Amino acid sequence: MLSVVKLFAKGNRVTQSDYGSGTITSSDERYTVIEFDHHGRRVFVTDMVTLGKSDEPAPDKPARKPRKTAAKTAAKVKA
């Protein structure tokens, strides 16, 4: 018997019972990757995870600070 797996598109909002709401970052027949609002990135086996559709909008993420480069760090050490 052929099993049918529901795939969600990248960017879809979903809910999962243990982690709550999140956004699909990638999904294929094998793995589904979700960036959860409060639990970070998690990878699931697609045919084993139970997801529900969510209408809850994604929270605003704080702006990230630029990464320090080795050249800037070295310049500070010499100064």
Distance bins in CASP14 RR format, pairs under 12 A and 6 or more apart:
PFRMAT RR
TARGET T0000
AUTHOR 0000-0000-0000
RMODE 2
METHOD distances of the structure
MODEL  1
2 47 0 0 0 0 0 1 0 0 0 0 0
3 29 0 0 0 0 0 1 0 0 0 0 0
3 46 0 0 0 0 0 1 0 0 0 0 0
3 47 1 0 0 1 0 0 0 0 0 0 0
3 48 0 0 0 0 0 1 0 0 0 0 0
4 29 0 0 0 0 0 1 0 0 0 0 0
4 46 0 0 0 0 0 1 0 0 0 0 0
4 47 0 0 0 0 1 0 0 0 0 0 0
5 27 0 0 0 0 1 0 0 0 0 0 0
5 28 0 0 0 0 1 0 0 0 0 0 0
5 29 1 0 0 1 0 0 0 0 0 0 0
5 30 0 0 0 0 1 0 0 0 0 0 0
5 31 0 0 0 0 0 1 0 0 0 0 0
5 32 0 0 0 0 1 0 0 0 0 0 0
5 44 0 0 0 0 0 1 0 0 0 0 0
5 45 0 0 0 0 0 1 0 0 0 0 0
5 46 1 0 1 0 0 0 0 0 0 0 0
5 47 1 0 1 0 0 0 0 0 0 0 0
5 48 0 0 0 0 1 0 0 0 0 0 0
5 49 0 0 0 0 1 0 0 0 0 0 0
5 50 0 0 0 0 0 1 0 0 0 0 0
5 51 0 0 0 0 0 1 0 0 0 0 0
6 12 0 0 0 0 0 1 0 0 0 0 0
6 14 0 0 0 0 0 1 0 0 0 0 0
6 24 0 0 0 0 0 1 0 0 0 0 0
6 27 0 0 0 0 1 0 0 0 0 0 0
6 29 0 0 0 0 0 1 0 0 0 0 0
6 32 0 0 0 0 0 1 0 0 0 0 0
6 46 0 0 0 0 1 0 0 0 0 0 0
6 47 0 0 0 0 1 0 0 0 0 0 0
6 49 0 0 0 0 0 1 0 0 0 0 0
6 50 0 0 0 0 1 0 0 0 0 0 0
6 51 1 0 0 1 0 0 0 0 0 0 0
6 52 0 0 0 0 1 0 0 0 0 0 0
6 53 0 0 0 0 1 0 0 0 0 0 0
7 14 0 0 0 0 0 1 0 0 0 0 0
7 24 0 0 0 0 1 0 0 0 0 0 0
7 26 0 0 0 0 0 1 0 0 0 0 0
7 27 1 0 1 0 0 0 0 0 0 0 0
7 28 1 0 0 1 0 0 0 0 0 0 0
7 29 1 0 0 1 0 0 0 0 0 0 0
7 30 0 0 0 0 0 1 0 0 0 0 0
7 31 0 0 0 0 0 1 0 0 0 0 0
7 32 1 0 0 1 0 0 0 0 0 0 0
7 46 1 0 0 1 0 0 0 0 0 0 0
7 47 0 0 0 0 0 1 0 0 0 0 0
7 49 0 0 0 0 0 1 0 0 0 0 0
7 51 0 0 0 0 0 1 0 0 0 0 0
8 14 1 0 0 1 0 0 0 0 0 0 0
8 15 0 0 0 0 0 1 0 0 0 0 0
8 16 0 0 0 0 0 1 0 0 0 0 0
8 22 0 0 0 0 0 1 0 0 0 0 0
8 23 0 0 0 0 1 0 0 0 0 0 0
8 24 1 0 1 0 0 0 0 0 0 0 0
8 25 0 0 0 0 0 1 0 0 0 0 0
8 26 0 0 0 0 1 0 0 0 0 0 0
8 27 1 0 1 0 0 0 0 0 0 0 0
8 28 0 0 0 0 0 1 0 0 0 0 0
8 32 1 0 0 1 0 0 0 0 0 0 0
8 33 0 0 0 0 0 1 0 0 0 0 0
8 34 0 0 0 0 1 0 0 0 0 0 0
8 44 0 0 0 0 0 1 0 0 0 0 0
8 46 0 0 0 0 1 0 0 0 0 0 0
8 49 0 0 0 0 0 1 0 0 0 0 0
8 51 1 0 0 1 0 0 0 0 0 0 0
8 52 0 0 0 0 1 0 0 0 0 0 0
8 53 0 0 0 0 1 0 0 0 0 0 0
8 54 0 0 0 0 0 1 0 0 0 0 0
9 23 0 0 0 0 0 1 0 0 0 0 0
9 24 1 0 0 1 0 0 0 0 0 0 0
9 25 0 0 0 0 0 1 0 0 0 0 0
9 26 0 0 0 0 1 0 0 0 0 0 0
9 27 1 0 0 1 0 0 0 0 0 0 0
9 28 0 0 0 0 0 1 0 0 0 0 0
9 32 0 0 0 0 0 1 0 0 0 0 0
9 53 0 0 0 0 0 1 0 0 0 0 0
10 23 0 0 0 0 1 0 0 0 0 0 0
10 24 1 0 1 0 0 0 0 0 0 0 0
10 25 1 0 0 1 0 0 0 0 0 0 0
10 26 1 0 0 1 0 0 0 0 0 0 0
10 27 1 0 0 1 0 0 0 0 0 0 0
10 28 0 0 0 0 0 1 0 0 0 0 0
10 32 0 0 0 0 0 1 0 0 0 0 0
10 33 0 0 0 0 1 0 0 0 0 0 0
10 34 0 0 0 0 0 1 0 0 0 0 0
10 35 0 0 0 0 0 1 0 0 0 0 0
11 22 0 0 0 0 1 0 0 0 0 0 0
11 23 1 0 1 0 0 0 0 0 0 0 0
11 24 1 0 1 0 0 0 0 0 0 0 0
11 25 1 0 0 1 0 0 0 0 0 0 0
11 26 0 0 0 0 1 0 0 0 0 0 0
11 27 0 0 0 0 1 0 0 0 0 0 0
11 32 0 0 0 0 0 1 0 0 0 0 0
11 33 0 0 0 0 0 1 0 0 0 0 0
11 34 0 0 0 0 1 0 0 0 0 0 0
11 35 0 0 0 0 1 0 0 0 0 0 0
11 53 0 0 0 0 0 1 0 0 0 0 0
11 54 0 0 0 0 0 1 0 0 0 0 0
11 57 0 0 0 0 0 1 0 0 0 0 0
11 58 0 0 0 0 1 0 0 0 0 0 0
12 21 0 0 0 0 0 1 0 0 0 0 0
12 22 0 0 0 0 1 0 0 0 0 0 0
12 23 1 0 0 1 0 0 0 0 0 0 0
12 24 1 0 1 0 0 0 0 0 0 0 0
12 25 0 0 0 0 0 1 0 0 0 0 0
12 26 0 0 0 0 0 1 0 0 0 0 0
12 27 0 0 0 0 1 0 0 0 0 0 0
12 32 0 0 0 0 0 1 0 0 0 0 0
12 33 0 0 0 0 0 1 0 0 0 0 0
12 34 0 0 0 0 1 0 0 0 0 0 0
12 35 0 0 0 0 0 1 0 0 0 0 0
12 51 0 0 0 0 1 0 0 0 0 0 0
12 52 0 0 0 0 1 0 0 0 0 0 0
12 53 1 0 0 1 0 0 0 0 0 0 0
12 54 0 0 0 0 1 0 0 0 0 0 0
12 55 0 0 0 0 0 1 0 0 0 0 0
12 56 0 0 0 0 0 1 0 0 0 0 0
12 58 0 0 0 0 0 1 0 0 0 0 0
13 20 0 0 0 0 0 1 0 0 0 0 0
13 21 1 0 0 1 0 0 0 0 0 0 0
13 22 1 0 0 1 0 0 0 0 0 0 0
13 23 1 0 1 0 0 0 0 0 0 0 0
13 24 1 0 0 1 0 0 0 0 0 0 0
13 25 0 0 0 0 0 1 0 0 0 0 0
13 34 0 0 0 0 1 0 0 0 0 0 0
13 35 0 0 0 0 0 1 0 0 0 0 0
13 36 0 0 0 0 0 1 0 0 0 0 0
13 37 0 0 0 0 1 0 0 0 0 0 0
13 51 0 0 0 0 0 1 0 0 0 0 0
13 52 0 0 0 0 1 0 0 0 0 0 0
13 53 1 0 0 1 0 0 0 0 0 0 0
13 54 1 0 1 0 0 0 0 0 0 0 0
13 55 1 0 0 1 0 0 0 0 0 0 0
13 56 1 0 0 1 0 0 0 0 0 0 0
13 57 1 0 0 1 0 0 0 0 0 0 0
13 58 1 0 0 1 0 0 0 0 0 0 0
13 59 0 0 0 0 0 1 0 0 0 0 0
14 20 0 0 0 0 1 0 0 0 0 0 0
14 21 1 0 0 1 0 0 0 0 0 0 0
14 22 1 0 1 0 0 0 0 0 0 0 0
14 23 1 0 0 1 0 0 0 0 0 0 0
14 24 1 0 0 1 0 0 0 0 0 0 0
14 25 0 0 0 0 0 1 0 0 0 0 0
14 27 0 0 0 0 1 0 0 0 0 0 0
14 32 0 0 0 0 1 0 0 0 0 0 0
14 33 0 0 0 0 0 1 0 0 0 0 0
14 34 1 0 0 1 0 0 0 0 0 0 0
14 35 0 0 0 0 0 1 0 0 0 0 0
14 36 0 0 0 0 1 0 0 0 0 0 0
14 37 0 0 0 0 0 1 0 0 0 0 0
14 42 0 0 0 0 0 1 0 0 0 0 0
14 44 0 0 0 0 0 1 0 0 0 0 0
14 49 0 0 0 0 1 0 0 0 0 0 0
14 50 0 0 0 0 0 1 0 0 0 0 0
14 51 1 0 1 0 0 0 0 0 0 0 0
14 52 1 0 1 0 0 0 0 0 0 0 0
14 53 1 0 0 1 0 0 0 0 0 0 0
14 54 1 0 1 0 0 0 0 0 0 0 0
14 55 0 0 0 0 0 1 0 0 0 0 0
14 56 0 0 0 0 1 0 0 0 0 0 0
14 58 0 0 0 0 0 1 0 0 0 0 0
15 21 1 0 1 0 0 0 0 0 0 0 0
15 22 1 0 0 1 0 0 0 0 0 0 0
15 23 0 0 0 0 0 1 0 0 0 0 0
15 24 0 0 0 0 0 1 0 0 0 0 0
15 34 0 0 0 0 1 0 0 0 0 0 0
15 36 0 0 0 0 1 0 0 0 0 0 0
15 37 0 0 0 0 0 1 0 0 0 0 0
15 49 0 0 0 0 0 1 0 0 0 0 0
15 50 0 0 0 0 1 0 0 0 0 0 0
15 51 1 0 0 1 0 0 0 0 0 0 0
15 52 1 0 1 0 0 0 0 0 0 0 0
15 53 1 0 0 1 0 0 0 0 0 0 0
15 54 1 0 1 0 0 0 0 0 0 0 0
15 55 0 0 0 0 1 0 0 0 0 0 0
15 56 1 0 0 1 0 0 0 0 0 0 0
16 22 1 0 0 1 0 0 0 0 0 0 0
16 23 0 0 0 0 0 1 0 0 0 0 0
16 24 0 0 0 0 0 1 0 0 0 0 0
16 32 0 0 0 0 1 0 0 0 0 0 0
16 34 1 0 0 1 0 0 0 0 0 0 0
16 35 0 0 0 0 0 1 0 0 0 0 0
16 36 1 0 0 1 0 0 0 0 0 0 0
16 37 0 0 0 0 0 1 0 0 0 0 0
16 38 0 0 0 0 0 1 0 0 0 0 0
16 39 0 0 0 0 1 0 0 0 0 0 0
16 40 0 0 0 0 0 1 0 0 0 0 0
16 42 0 0 0 0 1 0 0 0 0 0 0
16 44 1 0 0 1 0 0 0 0 0 0 0
16 48 0 0 0 0 0 1 0 0 0 0 0
16 49 1 0 0 1 0 0 0 0 0 0 0
16 50 1 0 0 1 0 0 0 0 0 0 0
16 51 1 0 1 0 0 0 0 0 0 0 0
16 52 1 0 0 1 0 0 0 0 0 0 0
16 53 0 0 0 0 0 1 0 0 0 0 0
16 54 0 0 0 0 1 0 0 0 0 0 0
17 36 0 0 0 0 0 1 0 0 0 0 0
17 44 0 0 0 0 0 1 0 0 0 0 0
17 49 0 0 0 0 1 0 0 0 0 0 0
17 50 1 0 0 1 0 0 0 0 0 0 0
17 51 0 0 0 0 1 0 0 0 0 0 0
17 52 0 0 0 0 1 0 0 0 0 0 0
18 34 0 0 0 0 0 1 0 0 0 0 0
18 36 0 0 0 0 1 0 0 0 0 0 0
18 38 0 0 0 0 0 1 0 0 0 0 0
18 39 0 0 0 0 1 0 0 0 0 0 0
18 42 0 0 0 0 1 0 0 0 0 0 0
18 44 0 0 0 0 0 1 0 0 0 0 0
18 49 0 0 0 0 1 0 0 0 0 0 0
18 50 0 0 0 0 0 1 0 0 0 0 0
18 51 0 0 0 0 0 1 0 0 0 0 0
19 34 1 0 0 1 0 0 0 0 0 0 0
19 35 0 0 0 0 0 1 0 0 0 0 0
19 36 1 0 1 0 0 0 0 0 0 0 0
19 37 0 0 0 0 1 0 0 0 0 0 0
19 38 1 0 0 1 0 0 0 0 0 0 0
19 39 1 0 1 0 0 0 0 0 0 0 0
19 40 0 0 0 0 1 0 0 0 0 0 0
19 41 0 0 0 0 0 1 0 0 0 0 0
19 42 1 0 0 1 0 0 0 0 0 0 0
19 43 0 0 0 0 0 1 0 0 0 0 0
19 44 0 0 0 0 1 0 0 0 0 0 0
19 49 0 0 0 0 0 1 0 0 0 0 0
19 50 0 0 0 0 0 1 0 0 0 0 0
19 51 0 0 0 0 0 1 0 0 0 0 0
19 52 0 0 0 0 0 1 0 0 0 0 0
19 54 0 0 0 0 0 1 0 0 0 0 0
20 34 0 0 0 0 1 0 0 0 0 0 0
20 35 0 0 0 0 0 1 0 0 0 0 0
20 36 1 0 0 1 0 0 0 0 0 0 0
20 37 1 0 0 1 0 0 0 0 0 0 0
20 38 1 0 0 1 0 0 0 0 0 0 0
20 39 1 0 0 1 0 0 0 0 0 0 0
20 40 0 0 0 0 0 1 0 0 0 0 0
20 42 0 0 0 0 0 1 0 0 0 0 0
20 50 0 0 0 0 0 1 0 0 0 0 0
20 51 0 0 0 0 0 1 0 0 0 0 0
20 52 0 0 0 0 1 0 0 0 0 0 0
20 54 0 0 0 0 1 0 0 0 0 0 0
20 56 0 0 0 0 1 0 0 0 0 0 0
21 34 0 0 0 0 1 0 0 0 0 0 0
21 35 0 0 0 0 0 1 0 0 0 0 0
21 36 1 0 0 1 0 0 0 0 0 0 0
21 37 1 0 1 0 0 0 0 0 0 0 0
21 38 0 0 0 0 1 0 0 0 0 0 0
21 39 0 0 0 0 1 0 0 0 0 0 0
21 40 0 0 0 0 0 1 0 0 0 0 0
21 51 0 0 0 0 0 1 0 0 0 0 0
21 52 0 0 0 0 1 0 0 0 0 0 0
21 53 0 0 0 0 0 1 0 0 0 0 0
21 54 1 0 1 0 0 0 0 0 0 0 0
21 55 0 0 0 0 1 0 0 0 0 0 0
21 56 1 0 1 0 0 0 0 0 0 0 0
21 57 0 0 0 0 1 0 0 0 0 0 0
21 58 0 0 0 0 1 0 0 0 0 0 0
21 59 0 0 0 0 1 0 0 0 0 0 0
22 32 0 0 0 0 0 1 0 0 0 0 0
22 33 0 0 0 0 0 1 0 0 0 0 0
22 34 1 0 1 0 0 0 0 0 0 0 0
22 35 1 0 0 1 0 0 0 0 0 0 0
22 36 1 0 1 0 0 0 0 0 0 0 0
22 37 1 0 1 0 0 0 0 0 0 0 0
22 38 0 0 0 0 1 0 0 0 0 0 0
22 39 0 0 0 0 1 0 0 0 0 0 0
22 40 0 0 0 0 1 0 0 0 0 0 0
22 41 0 0 0 0 1 0 0 0 0 0 0
22 42 0 0 0 0 1 0 0 0 0 0 0
22 44 0 0 0 0 0 1 0 0 0 0 0
22 51 0 0 0 0 1 0 0 0 0 0 0
22 52 0 0 0 0 0 1 0 0 0 0 0
22 53 0 0 0 0 0 1 0 0 0 0 0
22 54 1 0 0 1 0 0 0 0 0 0 0
22 56 0 0 0 0 1 0 0 0 0 0 0
22 57 0 0 0 0 0 1 0 0 0 0 0
22 58 1 0 0 1 0 0 0 0 0 0 0
22 59 0 0 0 0 1 0 0 0 0 0 0
23 32 0 0 0 0 0 1 0 0 0 0 0
23 33 0 0 0 0 1 0 0 0 0 0 0
23 34 1 0 0 1 0 0 0 0 0 0 0
23 35 1 0 1 0 0 0 0 0 0 0 0
23 36 0 0 0 0 1 0 0 0 0 0 0
23 37 0 0 0 0 1 0 0 0 0 0 0
23 40 0 0 0 0 0 1 0 0 0 0 0
23 41 0 0 0 0 0 1 0 0 0 0 0
23 42 0 0 0 0 0 1 0 0 0 0 0
23 51 0 0 0 0 0 1 0 0 0 0 0
23 54 0 0 0 0 1 0 0 0 0 0 0
23 56 0 0 0 0 0 1 0 0 0 0 0
23 57 0 0 0 0 1 0 0 0 0 0 0
23 58 1 0 1 0 0 0 0 0 0 0 0
23 59 0 0 0 0 0 1 0 0 0 0 0
23 61 0 0 0 0 0 1 0 0 0 0 0
24 31 0 0 0 0 0 1 0 0 0 0 0
24 32 1 0 0 1 0 0 0 0 0 0 0
24 33 1 0 0 1 0 0 0 0 0 0 0
24 34 1 0 1 0 0 0 0 0 0 0 0
24 35 0 0 0 0 1 0 0 0 0 0 0
24 36 0 0 0 0 0 1 0 0 0 0 0
24 41 0 0 0 0 0 1 0 0 0 0 0
24 42 0 0 0 0 0 1 0 0 0 0 0
24 43 0 0 0 0 0 1 0 0 0 0 0
24 44 0 0 0 0 0 1 0 0 0 0 0
24 46 0 0 0 0 0 1 0 0 0 0 0
24 49 0 0 0 0 0 1 0 0 0 0 0
24 51 0 0 0 0 1 0 0 0 0 0 0
24 52 0 0 0 0 0 1 0 0 0 0 0
24 53 0 0 0 0 0 1 0 0 0 0 0
24 54 0 0 0 0 0 1 0 0 0 0 0
24 58 0 0 0 0 0 1 0 0 0 0 0
25 31 0 0 0 0 0 1 0 0 0 0 0
25 32 0 0 0 0 1 0 0 0 0 0 0
25 33 1 0 1 0 0 0 0 0 0 0 0
25 34 1 0 0 1 0 0 0 0 0 0 0
25 35 1 0 1 0 0 0 0 0 0 0 0
25 36 0 0 0 0 0 1 0 0 0 0 0
25 40 0 0 0 0 0 1 0 0 0 0 0
25 41 1 0 0 1 0 0 0 0 0 0 0
25 42 0 0 0 0 1 0 0 0 0 0 0
25 43 0 0 0 0 1 0 0 0 0 0 0
25 44 0 0 0 0 0 1 0 0 0 0 0
25 58 0 0 0 0 0 1 0 0 0 0 0
26 32 1 0 0 1 0 0 0 0 0 0 0
26 33 1 0 1 0 0 0 0 0 0 0 0
26 34 0 0 0 0 1 0 0 0 0 0 0
26 35 0 0 0 0 1 0 0 0 0 0 0
26 41 0 0 0 0 0 1 0 0 0 0 0
26 42 0 0 0 0 0 1 0 0 0 0 0
26 43 0 0 0 0 1 0 0 0 0 0 0
26 44 0 0 0 0 0 1 0 0 0 0 0
26 46 0 0 0 0 0 1 0 0 0 0 0
27 33 1 0 0 1 0 0 0 0 0 0 0
27 34 0 0 0 0 1 0 0 0 0 0 0
27 43 0 0 0 0 0 1 0 0 0 0 0
27 44 0 0 0 0 1 0 0 0 0 0 0
27 45 0 0 0 0 0 1 0 0 0 0 0
27 46 1 0 0 1 0 0 0 0 0 0 0
27 47 0 0 0 0 0 1 0 0 0 0 0
27 49 0 0 0 0 1 0 0 0 0 0 0
27 51 0 0 0 0 1 0 0 0 0 0 0
28 43 0 0 0 0 0 1 0 0 0 0 0
28 44 0 0 0 0 0 1 0 0 0 0 0
28 45 0 0 0 0 0 1 0 0 0 0 0
28 46 1 0 0 1 0 0 0 0 0 0 0
28 47 0 0 0 0 0 1 0 0 0 0 0
29 45 0 0 0 0 0 1 0 0 0 0 0
29 46 1 0 0 1 0 0 0 0 0 0 0
29 47 1 0 0 1 0 0 0 0 0 0 0
30 43 0 0 0 0 1 0 0 0 0 0 0
30 44 0 0 0 0 0 1 0 0 0 0 0
30 45 1 0 0 1 0 0 0 0 0 0 0
30 46 1 0 1 0 0 0 0 0 0 0 0
30 47 0 0 0 0 1 0 0 0 0 0 0
30 48 0 0 0 0 0 1 0 0 0 0 0
30 49 0 0 0 0 0 1 0 0 0 0 0
31 41 0 0 0 0 0 1 0 0 0 0 0
31 42 0 0 0 0 0 1 0 0 0 0 0
31 43 1 0 1 0 0 0 0 0 0 0 0
31 44 1 0 0 1 0 0 0 0 0 0 0
31 45 1 0 0 1 0 0 0 0 0 0 0
31 46 1 0 1 0 0 0 0 0 0 0 0
31 47 0 0 0 0 0 1 0 0 0 0 0
31 48 0 0 0 0 0 1 0 0 0 0 0
31 49 0 0 0 0 1 0 0 0 0 0 0
32 41 0 0 0 0 0 1 0 0 0 0 0
32 42 0 0 0 0 1 0 0 0 0 0 0
32 43 1 0 0 1 0 0 0 0 0 0 0
32 44 1 0 1 0 0 0 0 0 0 0 0
32 45 1 0 0 1 0 0 0 0 0 0 0
32 46 1 0 1 0 0 0 0 0 0 0 0
32 47 0 0 0 0 1 0 0 0 0 0 0
32 48 0 0 0 0 1 0 0 0 0 0 0
32 49 1 0 1 0 0 0 0 0 0 0 0
32 50 0 0 0 0 0 1 0 0 0 0 0
32 51 1 0 0 1 0 0 0 0 0 0 0
32 52 0 0 0 0 0 1 0 0 0 0 0
33 40 0 0 0 0 0 1 0 0 0 0 0
33 41 1 0 0 1 0 0 0 0 0 0 0
33 42 1 0 0 1 0 0 0 0 0 0 0
33 43 1 0 1 0 0 0 0 0 0 0 0
33 44 1 0 0 1 0 0 0 0 0 0 0
33 45 0 0 0 0 0 1 0 0 0 0 0
33 46 0 0 0 0 1 0 0 0 0 0 0
33 49 0 0 0 0 0 1 0 0 0 0 0
34 40 0 0 0 0 1 0 0 0 0 0 0
34 41 1 0 0 1 0 0 0 0 0 0 0
34 42 1 0 1 0 0 0 0 0 0 0 0
34 43 0 0 0 0 1 0 0 0 0 0 0
34 44 1 0 0 1 0 0 0 0 0 0 0
34 46 0 0 0 0 0 1 0 0 0 0 0
34 49 0 0 0 0 1 0 0 0 0 0 0
34 51 1 0 0 1 0 0 0 0 0 0 0
34 52 0 0 0 0 0 1 0 0 0 0 0
34 54 0 0 0 0 0 1 0 0 0 0 0
34 58 0 0 0 0 0 1 0 0 0 0 0
35 41 1 0 1 0 0 0 0 0 0 0 0
35 42 0 0 0 0 1 0 0 0 0 0 0
35 43 0 0 0 0 0 1 0 0 0 0 0
35 58 0 0 0 0 1 0 0 0 0 0 0
35 59 0 0 0 0 0 1 0 0 0 0 0
35 61 0 0 0 0 1 0 0 0 0 0 0
36 42 1 0 0 1 0 0 0 0 0 0 0
36 43 0 0 0 0 0 1 0 0 0 0 0
36 44 0 0 0 0 0 1 0 0 0 0 0
36 51 0 0 0 0 0 1 0 0 0 0 0
36 54 0 0 0 0 0 1 0 0 0 0 0
36 56 0 0 0 0 0 1 0 0 0 0 0
36 58 0 0 0 0 0 1 0 0 0 0 0
36 59 0 0 0 0 0 1 0 0 0 0 0
37 54 0 0 0 0 1 0 0 0 0 0 0
37 56 0 0 0 0 1 0 0 0 0 0 0
37 57 0 0 0 0 0 1 0 0 0 0 0
37 58 1 0 0 1 0 0 0 0 0 0 0
37 59 1 0 1 0 0 0 0 0 0 0 0
37 60 0 0 0 0 0 1 0 0 0 0 0
37 61 0 0 0 0 1 0 0 0 0 0 0
38 58 0 0 0 0 0 1 0 0 0 0 0
38 59 0 0 0 0 1 0 0 0 0 0 0
38 61 0 0 0 0 0 1 0 0 0 0 0
40 59 0 0 0 0 0 1 0 0 0 0 0
40 61 0 0 0 0 0 1 0 0 0 0 0
42 49 0 0 0 0 1 0 0 0 0 0 0
42 51 0 0 0 0 0 1 0 0 0 0 0
43 49 0 0 0 0 1 0 0 0 0 0 0
44 50 0 0 0 0 1 0 0 0 0 0 0
44 51 0 0 0 0 1 0 0 0 0 0 0
66 72 0 0 0 0 1 0 0 0 0 0 0
67 73 0 0 0 0 0 1 0 0 0 0 0
68 74 0 0 0 0 0 1 0 0 0 0 0
68 75 0 0 0 0 0 1 0 0 0 0 0
68 76 0 0 0 0 1 0 0 0 0 0 0
68 77 0 0 0 0 0 1 0 0 0 0 0
69 75 0 0 0 0 1 0 0 0 0 0 0
69 76 0 0 0 0 0 1 0 0 0 0 0
70 76 0 0 0 0 0 1 0 0 0 0 0
70 77 0 0 0 0 0 1 0 0 0 0 0
71 77 0 0 0 0 0 1 0 0 0 0 0
71 78 0 0 0 0 0 1 0 0 0 0 0
72 78 0 0 0 0 0 1 0 0 0 0 0
72 79 0 0 0 0 0 1 0 0 0 0 0
73 79 0 0 0 0 0 1 0 0 0 0 0
END
